[in-house]
Amino acid sequence: MDQDGILVEANGTARGLVPQARPGARLEQTVPWLAGAHAGLDHSARARHSAPGSAALDGPASGEIAGRSFEAHPTPASGGNVVWWLVDSTDLRLAEQALDSERERTRLLADISSALLSTLNVERCTEVTARMAADHLADAAVIVAPAHGPRHPLTYAQVGGDVSQTSARIDPGTVPGLSEALQGFPPVPTRWISPDDIPAWAVPPGFEGPIGSVIVTPLPGHGIPAGALILLRSSTRRAFSESEEVFARLFAARAGAALSAARLYSEQASITATLMRELLPPKLKRVHGVEFAGAYRAAQDHERVGGDFYDVHPGADPARETFVVLGDVAGKGLEAAVLTGKIRSVLQALLPLADDHQRVLTLLNDALLNSHHTRFATLVLASVRRQAGQVRLRLTSAGHMPPLIVRRDGHVEEADTAGQLVGALPQALARTAEVVLAPGETCLLYTDGITEARGGPFGDELFGEERLLQTLRECGRMPAEAVVERVQMVASQWLGSNNHNDMAVLAIANPTSAHSPLHLVDQSDEQS
């Protein structure tokens, strides 16, 4: 082409590609991008460097001719002309587009995995899956979860719309390939699914326009399918391609793994919560005119149970004794909590024998010696009954610190009871003490987590028995709940942020007035 953009010469290949490429023609209409590139050349510089074969004056231009991509490289020729060499770059462009597409899909899969694995809530994970499927893969998405009884949970999503969830009786057989997908079988090819066969329940409410193409793919889980994913695309858009179908399966695999993990976590959390309710300390109340209050703090703040425990088993009527136990299992954490649950269960079964403390301890000791546990425990048993305005207690310590009696005037005394721990020796012998509480007096049962709490100014000094006694001397005439709160508060302040063992406190008090406010159990707590 000369300086004015007039075609001077074209070889046979060029004329075959552009039939209008004849000498004297202009290419503004037929190859406008090439004509524009030629007009943008610096012709004055080209005139100074007009030797044939010299380097190209500018970088290549690019555009399409007859549906294929070309790069045009200029080379100066004699007389100020420019030779444009056209190189077919269609395959390179397609390869670059495919690479860019794969990079985008890889990035999208990473984002999808991050979003799905950021929650272990089943409903939230399902919502995220449906929304991302609609936004990135299709015009609408439907997640069909495994049946709960006769109904299937359904989750609907559309591009830019809200996610909705419902549960309905459906027939998976009405959607080609859905029954197989819910069983975890490989998906049927998209070309086998007719959009006309899609029932109304498989289309999100408000979806506009006829359905043009459909993908049905399983959501594979950990051994058990997590459901199935239905992708819908409107007829106004092109049908799903083979590569999009493959990508949808990759998406479904990531989503299925996340949903399966969320469901597994939900099931385990439900089981844990059910078992935990049996291990948590009970809510205490007044029983037959006697006040009971307790507090428990696990060794780790993130734990709710451990090796310390207490229980109160009310007598059938005011004439029957209420059986109380406070214990401390060796160790802490989940293993100690498991043995705690076993001890509480055994003591529950031994309630008919609760009037004989020694017999209860003997049977419990035998049960622990015959179990696979190698841990032992210390206990305090108390049988409590109110009679003629006084509270009579029978107290038995099995390797545990003796209970402390807080009199009305603040005087604190130690109950005269002692014995051997349970679960370690062939016998668990113990001595029982009898104590009488006048109105305004309290009996305190506690574990060594209180006295062995390390803290203070330098953080390494034990709270000790003397500080506990001094705290209790200030608790004369206090209600049971106030005594427990006072001991727990002082011990916690001493402890600060240091590590500690499990801490349990239980108070038994004779109220100063028979008409003082009751500390009742919340009915919801009792039911739970």
Solvent accessible surface area in square Angstrom, and as a share of the most:
residue,aa,sasa,rsa
1,M,17,0.08
2,D,36,0.18
3,Q,89,0.39
4,D,97,0.50
5,G,10,0.09
6,I,55,0.28
7,L,13,0.07
8,V,70,0.40
9,E,138,0.62
10,A,13,0.10
11,N,98,0.50
12,G,44,0.43
13,T,113,0.66
14,A,29,0.22
15,R,95,0.35
16,G,64,0.62
17,L,50,0.25
18,V,13,0.07
19,P,88,0.56
20,Q,98,0.43
21,A,5,0.04
22,R,122,0.45
23,P,92,0.58
24,G,54,0.52
25,A,28,0.22
26,R,121,0.44
27,L,9,0.04
28,E,79,0.35
29,Q,167,0.74
30,T,53,0.31
31,V,3,0.02
32,P,79,0.50
33,W,51,0.18
34,L,8,0.04
35,A,14,0.11
36,G,46,0.45
37,A,25,0.20
38,H,3,0.01
39,A,79,0.61
40,G,63,0.60
41,L,13,0.06
42,D,82,0.43
43,H,40,0.18
44,S,66,0.43
45,A,21,0.16
46,R,0,0.00
47,A,57,0.44
48,R,168,0.61
49,H,106,0.47
50,S,39,0.25
51,A,63,0.49
52,P,103,0.65
53,G,71,0.68
54,S,39,0.25
55,A,86,0.67
56,A,53,0.41
57,L,54,0.27
58,D,72,0.37
59,G,56,0.53
60,P,74,0.47
61,A,23,0.18
62,S,78,0.51
63,G,21,0.21
64,E,106,0.48
65,I,13,0.07
66,A,89,0.69
67,G,60,0.58
68,R,102,0.37
69,S,7,0.05
70,F,15,0.06
71,E,53,0.24
72,A,0,0.00
73,H,59,0.27
74,P,1,0.01
75,T,29,0.17
76,P,2,0.01
77,A,19,0.15
78,S,75,0.48
79,G,74,0.71
80,G,5,0.05
81,N,37,0.19
82,V,1,0.01
83,V,61,0.35
84,W,34,0.12
85,W,147,0.52
86,L,55,0.27
87,V,76,0.43
88,D,68,0.35
89,S,16,0.10
90,T,8,0.05
91,D,104,0.54
92,L,97,0.48
93,R,72,0.26
94,L,89,0.44
95,A,59,0.46
96,E,88,0.40
97,Q,93,0.41
98,A,56,0.44
99,L,89,0.44
100,D,81,0.42
101,S,46,0.30
102,E,94,0.42
103,R,151,0.55
104,E,84,0.38
105,R,45,0.17
106,T,88,0.51
107,R,116,0.42
108,L,14,0.07
109,L,17,0.08
110,A,58,0.45
111,D,59,0.31
112,I,0,0.00
113,S,22,0.14
114,S,75,0.49
115,A,34,0.27
116,L,1,0.01
117,L,116,0.58
118,S,91,0.58
119,T,26,0.15
120,L,82,0.41
121,N,85,0.44
122,V,36,0.21
123,E,113,0.51
124,R,129,0.47
125,C,0,0.00
126,T,9,0.05
127,E,53,0.24
128,V,15,0.09
129,T,0,0.00
130,A,0,0.00
131,R,100,0.36
132,M,27,0.12
133,A,0,0.00
134,A,0,0.00
135,D,66,0.34
136,H,91,0.40
137,L,15,0.08
138,A,4,0.03
139,D,24,0.12
140,A,0,0.00
141,A,0,0.00
142,V,0,0.00
143,I,1,0.01
144,V,0,0.00
145,A,6,0.05
146,P,46,0.29
147,A,48,0.37
148,H,131,0.59
149,G,66,0.63
150,P,81,0.51
151,R,98,0.36
152,H,21,0.09
153,P,37,0.23
154,L,2,0.01
155,T,6,0.03
156,Y,17,0.07
157,A,2,0.02
158,Q,46,0.20
159,V,84,0.48
160,G,78,0.75
161,G,27,0.26
162,D,130,0.68
163,V,28,0.16
164,S,53,0.34
165,Q,77,0.34
166,T,66,0.39
167,S,48,0.31
168,A,29,0.22
169,R,170,0.62
170,I,25,0.13
171,D,84,0.43
172,P,25,0.16
173,G,54,0.52
174,T,60,0.35
175,V,1,0.01
176,P,43,0.27
177,G,11,0.11
178,L,0,0.00
179,S,37,0.24
180,E,74,0.33
181,A,1,0.01
182,L,31,0.15
183,Q,118,0.52
184,G,37,0.36
185,F,108,0.45
186,P,107,0.67
187,P,29,0.18
188,V,34,0.19
189,P,30,0.19
190,T,18,0.10
191,R,196,0.72
192,W,168,0.59
193,I,10,0.05
194,S,45,0.29
195,P,38,0.24
196,D,135,0.70
197,D,77,0.40
198,I,19,0.10
199,P,29,0.18
200,A,92,0.71
201,W,52,0.18
202,A,0,0.00
203,V,35,0.20
204,P,4,0.03
205,P,97,0.61
206,G,65,0.62
207,F,33,0.14
208,E,146,0.65
209,G,46,0.44
210,P,96,0.60
211,I,30,0.15
212,G,30,0.29
213,S,7,0.05
214,V,0,0.00
215,I,4,0.02
216,V,3,0.01
217,T,2,0.01
218,P,13,0.08
219,L,0,0.00
220,P,58,0.36
221,G,23,0.22
222,H,117,0.52
223,G,80,0.77
224,I,132,0.67
225,P,32,0.20
226,A,3,0.03
227,G,0,0.00
228,A,0,0.00
229,L,0,0.00
230,I,0,0.00
231,L,0,0.00
232,L,0,0.00
233,R,7,0.03
234,S,13,0.09
235,S,57,0.37
236,T,122,0.71
237,R,115,0.42
238,R,154,0.56
239,A,62,0.48
240,F,20,0.08
241,S,42,0.27
242,E,143,0.64
243,S,56,0.36
244,E,28,0.13
245,E,21,0.09
246,V,74,0.42
247,F,11,0.05
248,A,1,0.01
249,R,96,0.35
250,L,88,0.44
251,F,0,0.00
252,A,1,0.01
253,A,45,0.35
254,R,103,0.38
255,A,0,0.00
256,G,0,0.00
257,A,41,0.32
258,A,2,0.02
259,L,0,0.00
260,S,16,0.10
261,A,30,0.23
262,A,0,0.00
263,R,51,0.19
264,L,89,0.44
265,Y,112,0.43
266,S,51,0.33
267,E,103,0.46
268,Q,99,0.44
269,A,42,0.33
270,S,67,0.43
271,I,104,0.53
272,T,70,0.41
273,A,45,0.35
274,T,68,0.39
275,L,110,0.55
276,M,34,0.15
277,R,117,0.43
278,E,131,0.59
279,L,34,0.17
280,L,41,0.20
281,P,33,0.21
282,P,46,0.29
283,K,130,0.55
284,L,13,0.07
285,K,67,0.28
286,R,28,0.10
287,V,10,0.06
288,H,66,0.29
289,G,22,0.22
290,V,3,0.02
291,E,23,0.10
292,F,4,0.02
293,A,3,0.03
294,G,28,0.27
295,A,16,0.12
296,Y,38,0.14
297,R,64,0.23
298,A,8,0.06
299,A,6,0.05
300,Q,72,0.32
301,D,120,0.62
302,H,149,0.66
303,E,53,0.24
304,R,141,0.51
305,V,11,0.07
306,G,2,0.02
307,G,0,0.00
308,D,7,0.04
309,F,3,0.01
310,Y,8,0.03
311,D,13,0.07
312,V,22,0.13
313,H,26,0.11
314,P,73,0.46
315,G,11,0.11
316,A,90,0.69
317,D,56,0.29
318,P,90,0.56
319,A,72,0.56
320,R,144,0.53
321,E,54,0.24
322,T,4,0.02
323,F,8,0.03
324,V,0,0.00
325,V,1,0.00
326,L,0,0.00
327,G,0,0.00
328,D,23,0.12
329,V,1,0.00
330,A,30,0.23
331,G,47,0.45
332,K,96,0.41
333,G,12,0.12
334,L,130,0.64
335,E,114,0.51
336,A,0,0.00
337,A,1,0.00
338,V,76,0.43
339,L,1,0.00
340,T,4,0.02
341,G,15,0.14
342,K,65,0.27
343,I,0,0.00
344,R,28,0.10
345,S,72,0.47
346,V,31,0.18
347,L,0,0.00
348,Q,99,0.44
349,A,76,0.59
350,L,25,0.12
351,L,49,0.24
352,P,114,0.72
353,L,47,0.24
354,A,14,0.11
355,D,96,0.50
356,D,64,0.33
357,H,4,0.02
358,Q,61,0.27
359,R,126,0.46
360,V,1,0.00
361,L,0,0.00
362,T,58,0.33
363,L,67,0.33
364,L,0,0.00
365,N,1,0.00
366,D,58,0.30
367,A,33,0.25
368,L,6,0.03
369,L,76,0.38
370,N,132,0.68
371,S,24,0.15
372,H,158,0.70
373,H,38,0.17
374,T,133,0.77
375,R,65,0.24
376,F,82,0.34
377,A,0,0.00
378,T,23,0.14
379,L,0,0.00
380,V,1,0.00
381,L,0,0.00
382,A,0,0.00
383,S,2,0.01
384,V,2,0.01
385,R,89,0.32
386,R,60,0.22
387,Q,88,0.39
388,A,102,0.79
389,G,32,0.31
390,Q,66,0.29
391,V,0,0.00
392,R,106,0.39
393,L,2,0.01
394,R,54,0.20
395,L,0,0.00
396,T,1,0.01
397,S,1,0.00
398,A,0,0.00
399,G,36,0.35
400,H,13,0.06
401,M,45,0.20
402,P,31,0.20
403,P,1,0.01
404,L,8,0.04
405,I,1,0.00
406,V,1,0.01
407,R,51,0.19
408,R,85,0.31
409,D,125,0.65
410,G,8,0.07
411,H,101,0.45
412,V,19,0.11
413,E,63,0.28
414,E,106,0.47
415,A,5,0.04
416,D,100,0.52
417,T,3,0.02
418,A,46,0.36
419,G,26,0.25
420,Q,71,0.32
421,L,45,0.22
422,V,0,0.00
423,G,13,0.12
424,A,50,0.39
425,L,82,0.41
426,P,114,0.71
427,Q,114,0.51
428,A,2,0.01
429,L,96,0.48
430,A,28,0.22
431,R,124,0.45
432,T,58,0.33
433,A,10,0.08
434,E,140,0.63
435,V,16,0.09
436,V,52,0.30
437,L,0,0.00
438,A,28,0.22
439,P,46,0.29
440,G,4,0.04
441,E,13,0.06
442,T,1,0.01
443,C,0,0.00
444,L,0,0.00
445,L,1,0.00
446,Y,7,0.03
447,T,0,0.00
448,D,40,0.21
449,G,1,0.01
450,I,2,0.01
451,T,13,0.07
452,E,80,0.36
453,A,1,0.01
454,R,120,0.44
455,G,1,0.01
456,G,25,0.24
457,P,114,0.72
458,F,182,0.76
459,G,29,0.28
460,D,91,0.47
461,E,78,0.35
462,L,73,0.37
463,F,3,0.01
464,G,20,0.19
465,E,99,0.44
466,E,108,0.48
467,R,85,0.31
468,L,1,0.00
469,L,41,0.21
470,Q,91,0.41
471,T,9,0.05
472,L,0,0.00
473,R,99,0.36
474,E,88,0.39
475,C,1,0.00
476,G,23,0.22
477,R,130,0.47
478,M,66,0.29
479,P,75,0.47
480,A,1,0.01
481,E,74,0.33
482,A,33,0.26
483,V,0,0.00
484,V,4,0.02
485,E,99,0.44
486,R,76,0.28
487,V,1,0.00
488,Q,58,0.26
489,M,85,0.38
490,V,30,0.17
491,A,0,0.00
492,S,34,0.22
493,Q,130,0.58
494,W,45,0.16
495,L,1,0.01
496,G,45,0.44
497,S,118,0.76
498,N,54,0.28
499,N,137,0.70
500,H,18,0.08
501,N,67,0.34
502,D,6,0.03
503,M,6,0.03
504,A,0,0.00
505,V,3,0.02
506,L,0,0.00
507,A,0,0.00
508,I,0,0.00
509,A,2,0.02
510,N,1,0.00
511,P,8,0.05
512,T,76,0.44
513,S,49,0.32
514,A,66,0.51
515,H,172,0.77
516,S,27,0.18
517,P,125,0.78
518,L,95,0.47
519,H,76,0.34
520,L,118,0.59
521,V,18,0.11
522,D,82,0.42
523,Q,119,0.53
524,S,66,0.43
525,D,59,0.30
526,E,87,0.39
527,Q,155,0.69
528,S,79,0.51
